[in-house]
Amino acid sequence: MARPWPPSRLNGLLGAYRVMKFSAVLAIMMLAALSLGGCASSSAPEAAQASVPAKSTVSAKSTKNREARTSEPWSLRTPFGIIYNQIPNEVVDYPSKHAPGTIVVNTSERRLYYVLDHGKAIRYGIAVGAEGYDWAGVSTISAKREWPDWTPTADILKRHPELPRHMEGGADNPLGARALYLGASLYRIHGTNEPWKLGGGVSSGCIRMSNDDVIDLYNRAKIGATVVVLR
């Protein structure tokens, strides 16, 4: 028959277990902090660039590549939730034949452009249709809704039978804070309750934006405005 361990040894083992458990939690917290730090420091290259003399040998191509990398979406699942970066909206040069107020969706870039005057546009990060659900064409904004309800189509329910048949608008609704309806189709430009998926091809053909961005676009875009979707 095995002899029981003395209380002093049991206490020592329990203490070691608590230290190991605390160390594991501390390591996870440090990883999350480092991830946040990486996101927060994404603007550092811009500050460094501002101090480079006018005769710097830094090429325009390398600067463009660096900017592209800092705006690429990423996400990290942790025990504390999902940490992710946001694709910033920004005014960019956009020489175009389209009239101001036109919306141009570039699905290959995963970007949406709201055309302004004088060769400028506001560029937003988006998510687009998954493989087999992407499309291209020209439409118009036929309706606008705040915190829209959602009724999944028969095709979506066939692929995801666990979904509700109808969902009222709100923070948990996949359509997010706003929706712009395109013509008589089932396609929309809308917000999302999964902002960490922006930058990917994940939808059933609709164009997803962050809730902040879709509210901004909603306030600018007019009923009847042209929407051009490019592959």
Order of alpha helices (4+ residues) and beta strands (2+ residues): alpha-alpha-alpha-beta-beta-beta-beta-beta-beta-beta-beta-alpha-beta-beta-beta-beta-alpha-beta
